[in-house]
Amino acid sequence: MSSYCSACHGTLGQGSTAGARIAPRPIAFPAFQKYLRQPTGQMVPYTRTVLSDRDLADIYAFLRSVPVSASSKDIPLLRQ
């Protein structure tokens, strides 16, 4: 997952004291995209110049792929 997200939401989107749980089972893509572009609360907006639509779609695909019982050791890229 992007370093943009993992700092607050954890490497698997599990959430932390700084950010809400966003995986597994993320909200619907249109709501996810709208919230990242125009957040409410403390999160900064991620405009297209900061995070492209393609990168946003890739992050969302990753969040959808996280198994319900996953840990970082279950995802090869996160073991590196």
C-alpha angles and dihedrals in degrees: 000000000000119000085233089069106028096062090070105014101041130246092286098035089256092138132233139203088289099048142020126255109271100172151089100035100013121200117272114294097246090054091044092051093046092049093050092048096041110018127181121215124020102332116108118234117258104214123194090261089060099035119018122221088248092053090046090052090048092051090049091049089052091050090051090051096055109109116232092246097038128141127185091262089063093064114068096209091056092053091065 
